[in-house]
Amino acid sequence: MDTTTHTSLYAERRARLAAQLGPGGIAIVPTAAEHLRNRDTGYLYRFDSYFYYLTGFTEPNAWLIVTAEGTSTLFCQPKDPEREIWDGYRLGPDAATDVLGVNEAVSVQTLGEKLPKLLENRTTVWYPFASHNGLEAQVDGWLRKVRARVRYGALCPDTQRDLCSLLDEMRLVKDAHEISTMRRAGAISARAHIRAMQRSAAMLRAGHDVREHHLDAELLHEFRQHGSQYPAYGSIVAAGANACVLHYSAGSAPVRDGELVLIDAGCELDGYASDITRTFPANGTFTGPQRTLYELVLASQDAAVAATKAGARFNDPHDATVAVLAQGLLDVGLLDANKVGSAQDVIANRAYFPFYMHRTSHWLGLDVHDCGSYVEPAEVGTVNERKDPLSGEVIKDRPSRVLRPGMVLTIEPGLYVRP
């Protein structure tokens, strides 16, 4: 993202966060750590989504501190001409205040010295729980330094809270800029899927050997050609029976004439993910049975989309999907009514589960499986216990989330029929 254009957007988000910290509250938001791939070669760096949401800053080794009074301090890498030759340009503290709109920016090398001072006389420290290895120990270390000064009149925070509980709710409802970016990401991904479909059929018609990785290459080409930084997740390109492996990764298996190919792939654009799953005939033409199953899944998707609207519940699209699939499995003969009963029985006993074993939707945003509770907060105390018909395990159901304008979720029904 162009942070110089959207400085006010990030400042507004930080102000909204500050207003929720409570009197004397302070929030600590680290970006993601860098990780080695092997020996001295690192993985391609990707920032932490919470940190990026509040700053638009993509460099590693950075921390954001926000106080309840609304002040923000950025700890970032100092300028270093030698390291910048090797690793690339650094914004540096001097430029960060103007570019990012924070109140203060200092070198990350001073974090251990300055952060305990920022924590002094605070009541509550907020940070993301269970998100960064070693963060809890770091916070404890800083608090010990504050506690060592209580004899000199310093007050140490006596409460620790999970920052994710605040940021998840903020991120769940997207603003106009986020929705615009996600539409662009979705359009790029749609073109990539079409390119892979067309390439598969063309290569088979020409008599060429087609492999899963050939189609994966077409996806990557289209992503980068149109400005995506990288895939939002590892692309699934699965030919034939491989399509029944839910998290299969693109390999070198042959794509055969007459088979179906499943592609689950989406690009990331300016931090925001897209997620599209489509199944198509490798040669461009469905067989009769393939078309029957395809149209059944398409009908279930149409039903789910129709059920997705403001005021509906998060589970409504899934329930609509399952209703169509349950009846369809009976109609096409994959389930025998003499054994499983009516469509209502199929749903109640989850007899469809061997063919459709996952949920229809998940949140989408800065993360492909984006943050945000699937339970309506006002009804979290409402619990309905039931016994799972397959496992016998007791399940506690709570009312699912009420959908609001700006929430973004996927619609991904499917049927998995092994050849």
C-alpha positions in Angstrom: 0.0 0.0 0.0 1.1 3.6 -0.6 1.4 4.7 3.0 1.9 8.3 2.1 -1.6 8.4 0.5 -3.3 6.4 3.3 -1.6 7.9 6.4 -4.9 9.2 7.7 -6.5 5.8 7.4 -4.0 4.1 9.6 -4.1 7.0 12.1 -7.9 6.6 12.3 -7.5 2.9 13.1 -4.9 3.6 15.8 -7.3 6.2 17.3 -10.1 3.7 17.3 -7.9 1.2 19.1 -6.7 3.7 21.6 -10.3 4.5 22.6 -10.8 0.9 23.6 -7.7 0.4 25.7 -9.3 1.8 28.9 -7.8 4.4 31.3 -4.0 3.8 31.6 -4.0 1.2 28.9 -1.1 0.6 26.5 -0.8 -1.7 23.5 2.3 -3.5 22.2 2.1 -4.6 18.5 5.1 -6.4 17.0 5.4 -7.2 13.4 6.3 -10.7 12.2 9.8 -12.2 12.7 12.0 -13.2 9.9 12.6 -17.0 9.4 15.4 -19.0 7.9 14.4 -21.4 5.1 17.6 -23.3 5.3 21.2 -22.5 6.3 21.6 -18.7 5.7 18.7 -18.3 3.2 15.5 -16.7 4.5 11.9 -17.2 3.5 10.4 -14.3 1.6 9.4 -11.9 4.4 5.7 -11.2 5.1 4.7 -8.7 7.8 2.3 -9.3 10.6 -1.3 -8.5 9.6 -2.3 -6.8 12.9 0.8 -4.6 12.7 0.2 -3.8 9.0 -3.5 -3.0 9.7 -2.4 -0.2 12.1 0.7 1.1 10.2 0.9 0.1 6.6 4.5 -0.5 7.3 6.1 -3.6 5.7 9.7 -3.7 7.1 10.8 -6.3 9.6 12.1 -5.7 13.1 9.4 -3.2 14.0 7.1 -2.6 16.9 4.1 -0.2 17.4 3.1 1.1 20.8 -0.3 2.8 21.2 -1.5 4.4 24.5 -5.0 5.1 25.6 -4.4 8.8 25.2 -3.9 8.2 21.5 -0.1 8.6 21.1 1.8 6.1 18.9 5.4 5.2 19.0 7.1 3.2 16.2 10.3 1.3 16.8 12.0 0.5 13.5 15.3 -0.3 11.9 17.7 2.6 11.8 19.2 3.7 8.5 22.3 1.7 7.7 23.9 2.3 4.2 25.9 -0.9 4.3 22.9 -3.2 5.2 20.7 -1.3 2.7 23.1 -2.4 0.0 22.4 -6.0 0.9 18.8 -6.0 2.1 17.2 -3.0 0.6 16.0 0.5 1.5 15.0 1.3 5.1 12.6 4.1 6.0 14.4 4.9 9.2 13.0 6.7 12.3 13.6 10.2 11.0 11.3 9.8 8.0 8.8 7.5 9.7 6.9 10.2 11.6 5.9 12.0 8.4 5.5 9.0 6.2 3.5 6.9 8.6 1.9 9.6 10.7 3.0 8.2 14.1 3.8 10.6 16.9 7.3 9.3 17.5 9.7 6.9 15.8 12.9 5.6 17.3 15.5 2.9 16.6 14.4 -0.6 17.4 17.8 -1.0 19.0 16.5 1.0 21.9 13.4 -1.2 22.5 14.8 -2.9 25.6 15.7 0.4 27.2 12.7 2.6 26.2 9.7 0.1 26.4 9.9 -0.4 30.2 9.7 3.4 30.6 6.6 3.5 28.4 5.0 0.8 30.6 5.6 2.7 33.8 2.5 4.0 35.5 0.2 2.1 33.1 -2.6 0.0 34.4 -3.1 -2.5 31.6 -0.8 -3.9 29.0 -2.4 -5.2 25.8 -0.6 -7.5 23.4 -1.5 -10.3 21.0 -1.7 -13.6 23.0 -0.3 -16.8 21.5 0.7 -15.1 18.2 4.5 -14.5 18.5 7.0 -16.9 19.9 8.6 -15.6 23.0 6.5 -12.4 23.2 5.0 -13.3 26.6 8.5 -13.8 28.0 9.6 -10.4 26.5 6.6 -8.7 28.1 7.4 -10.3 31.5 11.0 -9.1 31.2 9.9 -5.5 30.6 7.5 -5.7 33.4 10.2 -7.0 35.8 12.2 -3.9 34.9 9.2 -1.7 35.8 8.6 -3.6 39.0 12.2 -3.1 40.0 11.5 0.7 40.1 8.4 0.6 42.3 10.5 1.5 45.3 11.2 4.8 43.5 7.5 5.4 43.0 6.9 3.7 39.6 3.6 1.8 39.1 3.6 -1.5 37.3 0.7 -2.6 35.1 -1.3 -5.2 37.1 -3.4 -6.5 34.2 -2.5 -8.1 30.8 -5.2 -8.4 28.1 -5.3 -10.1 24.7 -5.1 -7.3 22.0 -6.5 -9.7 19.4 -9.9 -9.4 21.1 -10.0 -5.7 20.1 -8.3 -5.9 16.7 -10.2 -8.9 15.5 -13.5 -7.0 15.9 -12.0 -4.0 14.1 -10.7 -6.1 11.2 -13.9 -8.1 10.8 -15.8 -5.1 9.2 -13.8 -3.9 6.2 -13.7 -0.2 5.1 -14.2 1.0 1.6 -10.4 1.0 0.8 -10.1 -2.6 2.0 -13.1 -3.8 -0.1 -11.7 -2.0 -3.1 -8.3 -3.7 -2.7 -10.0 -7.1 -2.2 -12.1 -6.7 -5.3 -9.0 -6.0 -7.3 -7.3 -9.1 -5.8 -10.3 -11.2 -6.7 -10.3 -9.9 -10.3 -6.7 -10.8 -10.7 -7.3 -14.3 -9.2 -10.3 -14.9 -11.5 -8.2 -14.1 -14.6 -5.5 -16.5 -13.3 -8.0 -19.3 -13.0 -9.4 -18.6 -16.5 -5.8 -18.6 -17.9 -5.1 -22.0 -16.3 -8.3 -23.5 -17.6 -7.6 -22.3 -21.1 -4.0 -23.4 -21.0 -5.0 -26.9 -19.9 -7.4 -27.4 -22.7 -5.1 -25.9 -25.3 -2.1 -28.1 -24.3 -4.2 -31.3 -24.3 -5.7 -30.5 -27.7 -2.2 -29.9 -29.0 -1.2 -33.3 -27.7 1.3 -31.9 -25.1 2.1 -33.4 -21.8 0.3 -31.4 -19.1 1.3 -31.5 -15.4 -0.1 -29.8 -12.4 2.9 -27.6 -12.1 2.3 -26.2 -15.6 -1.1 -24.9 -14.5 0.4 -23.6 -11.2 2.9 -21.6 -13.4 0.0 -20.0 -15.3 -1.5 -18.9 -12.0 1.7 -17.3 -10.8 2.3 -15.6 -14.1 -1.1 -13.9 -14.0 -0.7 -12.9 -10.3 2.6 -11.2 -10.8 1.7 -9.8 -14.2 -1.1 -7.7 -12.6 0.8 -6.5 -9.6 0.1 -9.1 -6.9 3.1 -9.4 -4.5 2.7 -13.2 -4.0 0.0 -15.9 -3.6 -2.2 -15.5 -0.6 -1.5 -19.2 0.3 0.0 -22.3 -1.3 -1.9 -22.9 -4.5 -3.8 -26.2 -4.7 -3.7 -27.6 -8.3 -5.1 -31.1 -8.1 -5.8 -33.4 -11.1 -8.0 -36.5 -11.0 -8.1 -38.2 -7.6 -5.7 -35.7 -6.1 -8.7 -33.2 -6.0 -10.0 -35.3 -3.1 -7.0 -34.3 -0.9 -8.2 -31.1 0.7 -4.8 -29.4 1.2 -3.0 -31.0 -1.7 -0.2 -28.8 -3.1 0.6 -28.5 -6.8 2.8 -31.4 -7.8 4.0 -33.0 -11.0 1.1 -35.4 -11.5 -0.2 -35.6 -15.1 -3.4 -33.8 -16.1 -5.2 -36.3 -18.2 -7.7 -35.9 -21.0 -11.2 -36.6 -19.5 -10.3 -35.9 -15.9 -11.4 -33.0 -13.7 -8.9 -30.5 -12.2 -9.5 -28.6 -9.0 -7.7 -25.3 -8.4 -7.9 -23.5 -5.1 -5.7 -20.4 -5.5 -5.8 -16.7 -4.8 -3.3 -13.8 -4.9 -2.4 -11.4 -2.2 -2.6 -7.7 -3.2 -1.3 -4.9 -0.9 -1.6 -7.3 2.0 -5.2 -8.5 1.2 -6.0 -12.1 0.3 -8.3 -13.5 -2.3 -9.5 -17.1 -2.3 -11.1 -18.9 -5.3 -11.8 -22.6 -5.8 -13.0 -24.0 -9.1 -13.2 -27.4 -10.7 -13.1 -27.8 -14.5 -12.7 -30.4 -17.2 -9.0 -30.7 -18.2 -9.9 -30.8 -21.9 -12.6 -28.1 -21.7 -15.6 -30.4 -22.0 -17.5 -32.1 -19.2 -18.7 -35.7 -19.4 -22.3 -36.4 -18.5 -21.6 -37.5 -14.9 -19.1 -34.7 -14.4 -21.6 -32.1 -15.5 -24.3 -33.5 -13.2 -22.0 -33.2 -10.2 -20.7 -29.8 -11.3 -24.2 -28.4 -11.6 -25.2 -29.8 -8.2 -22.3 -28.0 -6.6 -23.1 -24.8 -8.6 -26.7 -24.9 -7.4 -25.5 -25.3 -3.8 -23.2 -22.3 -4.3 -26.0 -20.2 -5.7 -28.2 -21.1 -2.7 -25.3 -20.1 -0.3 -24.8 -16.8 -2.1 -28.5 -16.0 -1.9 -28.4 -16.7 1.9 -25.5 -14.3 2.4 -26.9 -10.9 3.3 -26.8 -8.4 6.1 -28.9 -9.6 9.0 -28.4 -13.3 8.2 -26.2 -15.6 10.3 -22.8 -16.8 9.4 -24.0 -20.4 9.4 -26.9 -19.6 6.9 -24.8 -20.1 3.7 -23.5 -23.4 5.0 -27.0 -24.6 5.9 -28.2 -23.6 2.5 -25.4 -25.4 0.8 -26.0 -28.6 2.8 -29.7 -28.6 2.1 -29.0 -28.6 -1.7 -26.2 -31.1 -1.5 -28.2 -33.5 0.7 -31.1 -33.7 -1.7 -28.7 -33.8 -4.7 -26.8 -36.7 -3.3 -30.1 -38.6 -3.1 -31.2 -37.6 -6.5 -27.9 -38.7 -8.3 -27.8 -42.0 -6.3 -24.6 -41.4 -4.3 -26.8 -41.9 -1.2 -29.5 -44.5 -1.0 -32.8 -43.2 0.5 -33.6 -46.7 1.6 -30.5 -46.6 3.9 -30.2 -43.0 4.9 -33.8 -41.7 4.7 -34.9 -38.3 3.5 -32.8 -35.2 2.9 -33.7 -34.0 6.4 -32.4 -37.3 7.7 -29.2 -36.9 5.7 -28.6 -33.5 7.2 -29.5 -34.5 10.8 -27.2 -37.6 10.7 -24.5 -35.9 8.6 -24.7 -38.8 6.0 -23.4 -36.3 3.5 -20.1 -36.0 5.4 -18.2 -38.6 3.3 -18.7 -36.4 0.3 -18.6 -32.9 1.9 -16.6 -32.7 5.1 -15.8 -29.0 5.6 -17.6 -25.8 6.2 -18.7 -23.6 3.4 -17.3 -20.3 4.5 -14.5 -18.5 6.4 -13.7 -14.8 6.9 -11.3 -13.3 4.3 -9.1 -10.2 4.6 -5.5 -9.6 5.5 -5.3 -13.3 6.2 -6.8 -15.9 4.0 -8.5 -17.4 7.1 -9.1 -14.0 8.5 -9.6 -13.2 12.2 -12.9 -12.6 13.9 -15.2 -14.6 16.0 -17.8 -16.8 14.3 -20.0 -16.5 17.4 -22.3 -13.5 17.9 -20.7 -11.6 20.9 -24.1 -10.7 22.5 -25.2 -14.3 22.5 -21.9 -16.0 23.5 -23.6 -17.3 26.7 -26.4 -19.1 24.8 -25.3 -22.7 24.5 -27.1 -25.6 22.9 -25.5 -29.0 23.6 -25.9 -31.9 21.1 -24.2 -35.2 20.4 -22.3 -35.6 17.1 -24.0 -38.5 15.2 -20.7 -39.7 13.8 -18.2 -39.4 16.8 -20.6 -39.3 19.7 -18.8 -36.3 21.0 -20.8 -33.6 22.8 -20.8 -30.4 20.8 -21.6 -27.0 22.3 -23.3 -24.8 19.7 -23.6 -21.1 20.1 -25.5 -18.7 17.8 -23.4 -17.9 14.8 -22.4 -14.3 13.9 -25.0 -11.9 12.5 -23.6 -10.7 9.2 -23.1 -6.9 8.8 -22.2 -4.7 5.8 -18.5 -4.8 5.3 -17.9 -8.4 6.5 -16.2 -10.5 3.8 -16.6 -14.3 3.7 -15.9 -17.0 1.2 -18.5 -19.3 -0.4 -16.8 -22.6 -1.1 -19.1 -25.7 -1.3 -17.8 -28.9 -2.9 -18.4 -32.6 -3.4 -15.5 -35.1 -3.1 -16.2 -38.3 -5.0 -13.2 -40.5 -5.4 -12.8 -42.2 -8.8 
